[in-house]
């Protein structure tokens, strides 16, 4: 598919979203550019492209319409958008850089927002395909969002949409502690939890997982279970109501209950520990075998996870 053939209009319908380059480039520090004035970017085409004079005119016109950027920024400037015959979205944009040296990006999730700021689509793209982007340049590209990744339908093509990098999609999986946990745990205990998270199996894309790591009966007959809530999504999720059951090595349900939570935010690509206290009336088995045990959501339960 010749992507540049889709740039046929000179009317700009999208908006721009810029980030500081160090947020996306792992090998870049928060260095200060000697230049402090805004930078006007110049058109840069992929080295493999061989285009007509007419298409070159369209690209140059659109590139000249873009607003200057601050030094050391990366930007996605939305131009136009349309659907193809398979209902995919063809999002025409400029990838811009004011980094002081050529950059080549890797795989990252891009998020398409409608004019009201709602997420219209999200998908991972291998940005290495765009090649090296020279300093202070703007490269046209068409990002094809598969129909299966489109979350909104009504009004998605209206003017005022924008395309953005999802920085969270590049962050390594990490421990996410609530402030109350940070205040009550020692440095050694936090380090122990971090080590446990690193040792756990890698989550699949968009997987949400519950893994128990500590369980014990209380003197009053209740049960206390500490569980890792693991979020493999590239966006944070909020947990407000969570039905959960504890199952022992014999496969028996030891305790089962539904819990109202703060709500509890679990950041993207992170694991949050939480403790669930089952009062005695929710305990179904007193002589549980905890040599192996799991915490899970009952198959017939309704949850409130957003």
ZAVOLUM-518669 format. One line per 2 residues: number of its first residue (from 1); for each residue x, y, z of N, C-alpha, C. Coordinates in steps of 0.1 Angstrom, whole numbers. Atoms other than C-alpha are relative to their C-alpha. Layout:
<lolos>
NUM = X/Y/Z/X/Y/Z/X/Y/Z ~ ...
</lolos>
This chain:
<lolos>
1 = 9/-12/0/0/0/0/9/12/0 ~ -7/-12/1/14/34/-10/-6/10/9
3 = 7/-8/-10/6/54/21/-1/15/-5 ~ 1/-14/3/14/88/6/-11/3/-10
5 = 11/-3/9/-13/84/-20/-13/4/7 ~ 12/-4/-7/-39/90/7/0/14/4
7 = 0/-15/-3/-28/126/13/-4/7/-12 ~ 5/-7/12/-50/143/-12/-5/14/3
9 = 6/-13/-4/-63/173/7/10/8/8 ~ -8/-9/-7/-47/203/22/-7/6/12
11 = 7/-5/-12/-73/209/49/4/-8/12 ~ -4/7/-12/-61/201/84/-13/-2/9
13 = 12/3/-8/-89/184/105/4/-5/14 ~ -4/5/-13/-69/170/134/8/10/8
15 = -8/-9/-9/-50/185/163/13/-6/3 ~ -14/5/-3/-15/181/176/2/-3/14
17 = -3/4/-14/-2/163/207/15/-2/0 ~ -15/1/-1/35/168/216/4/-5/14
19 = -6/4/-12/56/152/243/14/3/1 ~ -15/-2/-1/91/157/257/6/-13/-5
21 = -6/11/6/114/134/238/5/-11/10 ~ -4/10/-10/128/117/270/-11/-9/5
23 = 11/9/-4/94/103/277/-2/-12/-9 ~ 1/11/9/96/81/247/13/-7/-4
25 = -13/5/4/133/76/240/7/-4/12 ~ -7/6/-12/149/53/265/14/4/2
27 = -14/-4/0/184/64/256/2/15/1 ~ -2/-15/-1/177/101/260/-3/4/14
29 = 2/-6/-13/180/120/292/-8/13/-2 ~ 8/-12/0/161/151/301/10/12/-3
31 = -10/-10/4/189/171/284/-7/13/-4 ~ 5/-13/4/185/208/279/6/4/-14
33 = -4/-5/13/187/220/243/6/14/1 ~ -5/-13/0/209/250/238/-10/11/-6
35 = 9/-9/6/182/265/217/-13/1/8 ~ 12/-2/-9/153/280/236/-12/5/-8
37 = 11/-5/8/132/294/208/-8/-11/-7 ~ 8/10/7/104/275/191/6/-4/-13
39 = -7/5/12/115/254/162/-11/-3/-11 ~ 9/3/12/98/252/127/6/-12/-6
41 = -4/12/6/100/217/113/-1/0/-15 ~ 0/1/14/108/209/77/-5/-14/-5
43 = 5/12/6/93/182/55/11/-10/-2 ~ -9/11/1/111/148/56/-8/-12/-5
45 = 7/12/5/100/119/34/8/-12/2 ~ -7/13/-1/108/82/39/9/-2/-12
47 = -10/2/10/139/73/19/-4/-8/-12 ~ 5/9/10/120/47/-1/-11/6/-9
49 = 11/-6/8/93/71/-14/5/7/-12 ~ -2/-7/12/92/83/-49/-14/6/-4
51 = 13/-6/2/63/107/-53/-1/10/-11 ~ 2/-10/10/48/130/-78/1/14/5
53 = -1/-14/-4/52/168/-79/-13/4/7 ~ 13/-4/-6/15/171/-71/-1/-4/15
55 = 1/4/-14/18/150/-39/11/7/8 ~ -10/-7/-7/50/168/-30/-6/14/4
57 = 6/-13/-3/31/201/-32/-10/-1/12 ~ 9/2/-11/4/187/-8/8/-1/13
59 = -8/2/-12/30/175/17/7/13/5 ~ -7/-12/-3/49/208/16/-10/10/6
61 = 11/-9/-4/17/228/20/-4/-3/15 ~ 4/4/-13/6/208/50/11/1/10
63 = -11/-2/-9/41/208/66/2/14/4 ~ -1/-14/-3/42/246/64/-11/5/9
65 = 11/-4/-8/9/248/81/1/-4/15 ~ -2/5/-13/22/230/112/6/11/9
67 = -5/-10/-9/29/252/143/14/-4/5 ~ -13/4/-5/64/254/157/-1/-8/13
69 = -1/8/-12/75/231/185/11/5/9 ~ -11/-3/-9/96/235/216/12/-10/-3
71 = -11/9/2/131/220/215/-2/-13/7 ~ 0/13/-6/135/183/223/-15/-6/2
73 = 13/6/-1/99/173/215/-3/-10/-11 ~ 5/9/10/82/145/196/-15/3/-1
75 = 14/-4/2/47/152/181/-7/-8/-10 ~ 8/6/11/19/136/162/-10/11/-3
77 = 8/-11/5/1/162/141/-11/-6/-9 ~ 11/6/8/-33/150/129/-4/8/-12
79 = 3/-7/12/-42/159/93/-14/-4/-5 ~ 13/4/5/-71/139/80/-3/-15/4
81 = 3/13/-4/-89/106/86/-12/-5/-9 ~ 11/6/7/-111/82/66/0/-15/2
83 = 1/15/-1/-123/46/65/3/-6/-13 ~ -2/7/12/-114/20/40/-12/-10/-1
85 = 11/10/3/-136/-8/26/-2/-10/11 ~ 2/10/-11/-130/-30/56/-3/7/14
87 = 3/-7/-12/-140/-3/81/11/4/9 ~ -12/-4/-7/-104/3/92/0/15/-1
89 = -2/-15/1/-94/39/100/13/3/-5 ~ -12/-4/6/-68/55/79/3/14/6
91 = -3/-13/-7/-53/83/101/13/6/-5 ~ -11/-7/7/-31/107/82/6/10/9
93 = -6/-9/-10/-6/125/104/15/3/-4 ~ -15/-3/1/29/140/106/6/-4/13
95 = -8/3/-11/54/125/130/11/10/0 ~ -10/-11/0/76/154/141/10/-1/11
97 = -11/1/-10/109/157/160/8/13/0 ~ -10/-11/-2/129/186/174/12/-5/9
99 = -12/5/-7/155/163/190/12/4/-8 ~ -13/-6/7/191/174/182/7/-10/-9
101 = -6/10/9/199/141/164/-11/-9/-5 ~ 10/9/6/182/116/142/-5/-10/10
103 = 6/10/-9/158/93/160/-7/-11/-8 ~ 8/10/6/142/60/152/-8/-7/12
105 = 9/5/-10/112/49/173/-2/-15/-1 ~ 3/15/0/102/14/183/-15/-2/1
107 = 15/2/-1/68/-2/189/-6/8/12 ~ 7/-8/-10/44/20/209/-15/0/-4
109 = 14/-2/3/7/22/213/-4/14/-3 ~ 5/-13/3/-10/51/197/-15/0/3
111 = 14/-1/-4/-43/64/210/-7/11/-8 ~ 8/-10/8/-69/82/188/-11/5/9
113 = 11/-6/-8/-91/107/207/-9/8/-9 ~ 10/-8/7/-123/122/194/1/15/4
115 = 0/-15/-2/-130/160/195/-3/3/15 ~ 3/-2/-14/-143/156/231/10/-6/10
117 = -10/6/-8/-112/138/243/-2/-14/4 ~ 3/14/-3/-127/103/245/8/-9/-9
119 = -8/10/7/-107/73/234/-8/-6/-11 ~ 8/5/11/-119/64/199/6/-13/-5
121 = -7/12/4/-93/38/191/14/-1/6 ~ -14/2/-6/-60/23/204/6/-12/-6
123 = -6/11/7/-35/1/187/15/2/1 ~ -14/-1/1/2/-7/188/5/0/-14
125 = -6/-2/13/24/3/159/15/-1/1 ~ -14/1/1/59/-6/149/6/13/-7
127 = -4/-12/7/73/29/143/14/0/-6 ~ -12/1/7/106/16/131/-2/0/-15
129 = 3/-1/15/89/14/97/1/14/-6 ~ -1/-13/5/90/51/95/15/4/-3
131 = -14/-3/2/128/50/94/6/10/10 ~ -6/-10/-8/152/75/109/-6/14/-3
133 = 6/-14/2/137/110/115/11/10/4 ~ -11/-10/-2/163/138/111/-5/11/10
135 = 3/-11/-9/164/167/136/-9/11/-7 ~ 8/-11/5/137/194/132/-8/-3/-13
137 = 7/4/13/116/175/106/-13/-5/3 ~ 13/6/-1/81/163/100/-2/-10/-11
139 = 1/11/10/74/130/83/-15/-4/-1 ~ 14/4/2/40/122/68/-1/-15/1
141 = 2/14/-1/25/88/75/-15/-3/2 ~ 14/4/-2/-8/69/75/0/-11/10
143 = 1/10/-10/-16/49/106/-13/-7/-2 ~ 12/8/3/-41/21/99/-5/-6/13
145 = 6/6/-11/-63/13/129/-10/-10/-4 ~ 9/11/4/-79/-21/125/-14/3/6
147 = 14/-2/-4/-117/-21/128/-3/-5/14 ~ 2/6/-13/-115/-44/158/5/9/12
149 = -5/-9/-10/-96/-17/177/-7/13/2 ~ 7/-13/-1/-121/11/172/-11/-1/11
151 = 9/1/-12/-140/18/204/-12/9/-1 ~ 11/-9/2/-163/46/192/-3/1/-15
153 = 4/0/14/-183/49/161/-6/14/-4 ~ 7/-13/3/-205/80/163/9/12/2
155 = -7/-13/0/-188/113/155/15/-2/-1 ~ -15/2/-1/-153/97/152/7/8/-11
157 = -7/-6/11/-146/114/119/-2/16/0 ~ 2/-14/-1/-156/149/131/13/7/2
159 = -12/-8/-2/-130/177/131/3/1/15 ~ -4/-2/-13/-110/182/162/6/-12/7
161 = -5/12/-6/-97/146/168/15/2/1 ~ -14/-1/-2/-61/140/178/6/-14/2
163 = -7/13/-2/-35/112/179/11/2/10 ~ -10/-2/-10/-12/106/208/8/-12/3
165 = -8/11/-5/16/84/221/-5/-4/13 ~ 4/6/-14/6/61/250/13/-4/6
167 = -13/2/-6/38/64/270/0/-12/10 ~ 1/11/-9/25/38/295/2/-13/-7
169 = -1/13/7/26/11/268/15/-4/-1 ~ -14/3/1/64/13/269/7/-2/13
171 = -6/2/-13/69/12/306/1/-14/4 ~ -1/14/-5/82/-20/322/-10/-2/11
173 = 10/3/-11/58/-38/345/7/2/13 ~ -6/-4/-13/63/-26/380/-10/-1/11
175 = 9/0/-11/49/-26/415/-7/13/2 ~ 8/-12/-2/22/-1/422/-6/0/14
177 = 4/0/-14/17/7/459/-9/11/3 ~ 8/-10/-6/-11/26/475/7/8/10
179 = -7/-8/-10/1/55/497/0/-6/14 ~ 1/6/-13/-12/37/528/10/-12/2
181 = -10/11/0/10/7/519/14/5/2 ~ -14/-6/-1/41/29/514/3/4/14
183 = -2/-5/-13/36/44/548/2/-10/10 ~ 0/11/-11/32/11/567/10/-11/-3
185 = -10/10/3/58/-10/549/14/5/2 ~ -14/-4/-1/95/-10/556/6/-1/-14
187 = -7/1/13/120/-6/527/3/-15/-4 ~ -3/14/2/129/-43/531/-13/-7/-5
189 = 13/6/5/92/-53/527/-4/4/-14 ~ 3/-5/14/88/-31/496/9/-7/-10
191 = -9/7/9/119/-46/481/-4/-15/-2 ~ 5/14/1/105/-81/488/-12/-1/-10
193 = 11/0/9/73/-72/470/4/2/-14 ~ -5/-2/13/92/-58/441/6/-12/-7
195 = -6/13/5/112/-90/438/-11/-10/-4 ~ 11/10/3/80/-111/439/-6/4/-14
197 = 6/-4/13/65/-90/410/9/-4/-12 ~ -10/3/11/97/-95/389/0/-14/-3
199 = -1/14/2/96/-132/394/-13/-6/-6 ~ 12/5/5/60/-136/383/0/-1/-15
201 = 1/1/14/51/-148/348/-5/13/-7 ~ 4/-12/7/48/-121/322/-15/-1/-4
203 = 14/-1/4/12/-110/315/-2/1/-15 ~ 4/-1/14/-4/-114/281/-5/14/-2
205 = 6/-13/3/-15/-82/263/-14/1/5 ~ 13/-4/-5/-45/-67/281/-5/-10/10
207 = 4/10/-10/-46/-96/306/-1/7/14 ~ 1/-4/-14/-59/-89/342/0/-13/8
209 = -2/12/-7/-48/-114/367/0/2/15 ~ 0/0/-15/-52/-121/405/9/-11/5
211 = -9/10/-5/-24/-138/423/2/2/15 ~ -2/0/-14/-24/-146/460/14/-2/5
213 = -13/2/-5/8/-143/480/1/-1/15 ~ 0/2/-15/-1/-144/517/-14/-3/5
215 = 13/3/-5/-30/-160/535/1/-6/14 ~ 0/5/-13/-38/-168/571/-14/1/7
217 = 12/-1/-8/-67/-175/595/2/9/11 ~ -1/-8/-11/-74/-150/622/-5/-7/13
219 = 5/6/-13/-81/-157/659/-15/-1/1 ~ 14/-1/-1/-117/-147/654/-7/-9/-10
221 = 6/9/9/-122/-174/627/-1/6/-15 ~ 0/-6/13/-119/-149/598/12/-4/-8
223 = -11/3/9/-95/-152/569/6/13/-6 ~ -6/-11/6/-70/-126/557/9/-5/-12
225 = -7/4/12/-57/-130/521/6/13/-7 ~ -6/-11/7/-32/-106/504/2/-5/-15
227 = 1/4/14/-35/-106/466/7/10/-8 ~ -5/-9/10/-16/-91/437/-11/2/-11
229 = 9/-3/11/-40/-74/413/9/5/-12 ~ -10/-3/11/-21/-74/380/-7/5/-13
231 = 6/-7/11/-29/-51/351/9/-1/-12 ~ -8/1/12/-15/-61/317/-4/10/-11
233 = 4/-10/10/-33/-32/299/9/11/-1 ~ -9/-12/1/-16/-1/286/-7/12/5
235 = 7/-11/-7/-41/20/305/-4/-4/14 ~ 4/3/-14/-50/23/342/-14/-6/0
237 = 14/5/-2/-81/5/354/-4/3/15 ~ 5/-3/-13/-103/13/384/-9/-12/4
239 = 7/11/-6/-116/-15/406/-9/5/12 ~ 9/-5/-10/-147/-6/426/-7/-11/8
241 = 7/12/-7/-164/-39/434/7/-13/-5 ~ -7/12/4/-146/-72/434/-4/-12/8
243 = 3/13/-6/-161/-106/442/12/-9/-1 ~ -13/8/0/-133/-130/451/-2/-12/9
245 = 0/12/-8/-129/-165/464/14/-6/1 ~ -13/6/-3/-100/-183/480/-2/-16/-1
247 = 1/14/2/-94/-219/469/13/-7/4 ~ -12/6/-5/-70/-243/486/5/-11/-9
249 = -7/10/8/-47/-271/474/-10/-11/-4 ~ 9/11/4/-76/-296/474/-11/5/-10
251 = 9/-6/9/-96/-273/451/-13/4/6 ~ 12/-4/-7/-121/-264/478/-1/15/2
253 = 1/-15/-3/-135/-229/483/1/1/15 ~ -3/-3/-15/-122/-217/517/-8/12/4
255 = 7/-12/-4/-138/-183/517/-5/7/-13 ~ 6/-6/12/-160/-163/493/-8/12/4
257 = 7/-12/-4/-172/-127/494/2/10/-11 ~ -1/-12/9/-177/-94/475/4/12/7
259 = -6/-12/-7/-157/-63/484/-2/13/-8 ~ 0/-14/5/-164/-26/479/13/6/2
261 = -13/-6/-1/-132/-9/471/-1/16/-2 ~ 0/-15/-2/-122/29/474/-7/9/-10
263 = -5/11/9/-122/27/441/15/0/0 ~ -14/3/0/-88/13/436/5/1/-14
265 = -6/-1/13/-67/24/407/12/-9/-2 ~ -11/9/3/-43/-1/392/6/6/-13
267 = -6/-7/11/-19/17/369/3/-10/-12 ~ -4/8/11/-10/5/334/12/-8/2
269 = -12/9/-1/15/-24/332/5/0/15 ~ -4/0/-14/16/-27/370/-8/-10/8
271 = 6/9/-9/8/-49/399/-2/7/14 ~ 3/-7/-12/-10/-36/430/-4/-11/11
273 = 4/9/-11/-11/-56/463/-12/6/8 ~ 11/-4/-8/-43/-55/483/-4/-12/9
275 = 3/10/-10/-55/-73/514/-16/-1/2 ~ 14/2/-1/-90/-88/516/-2/-8/13
277 = 3/6/-12/-105/-97/550/-14/-6/0 ~ 13/8/0/-132/-124/551/-4/-2/14
279 = 5/3/-14/-152/-124/583/-4/-15/1 ~ 3/15/-2/-160/-158/598/-12/-5/-8
281 = 12/5/7/-194/-160/582/2/-2/-14 ~ -3/3/14/-178/-160/548/10/-11/-2
283 = -9/11/1/-154/-188/556/-8/-13/-1 ~ 8/12/3/-166/-221/542/8/-13/5
285 = -8/12/-4/-137/-244/552/11/4/10 ~ -9/-4/-11/-118/-242/585/14/-7/-1
287 = -13/8/1/-91/-269/578/6/0/-13 ~ -6/-2/14/-78/-255/545/14/-4/0
289 = -14/4/3/-46/-268/530/6/11/-9 ~ -5/-11/7/-27/-237/520/14/-2/-5
291 = -13/3/7/4/-255/506/0/6/-14 ~ 2/-7/13/-10/-242/473/-14/6/1
293 = 13/-6/-1/-39/-218/470/-1/11/-11 ~ 2/-11/10/-54/-193/445/-11/9/4
295 = 11/-9/-1/-75/-162/446/-5/3/-14 ~ 6/-2/13/-99/-158/418/-14/6/1
297 = 13/-5/0/-131/-142/407/-10/-11/-4 ~ 10/11/3/-161/-166/408/-5/1/-14
299 = 5/0/14/-173/-176/373/-13/6/-2 ~ 13/-6/2/-208/-164/380/-1/14/6
301 = 0/-13/-7/-198/-131/396/0/12/-10 ~ -1/-12/7/-203/-96/384/10/9/6
303 = -10/-8/-5/-174/-72/387/-2/15/-4 ~ 0/-14/4/-170/-34/385/15/4/-2
305 = -14/-3/3/-136/-30/368/0/8/-13 ~ 1/-9/11/-132/-1/344/14/5/-5
</lolos>
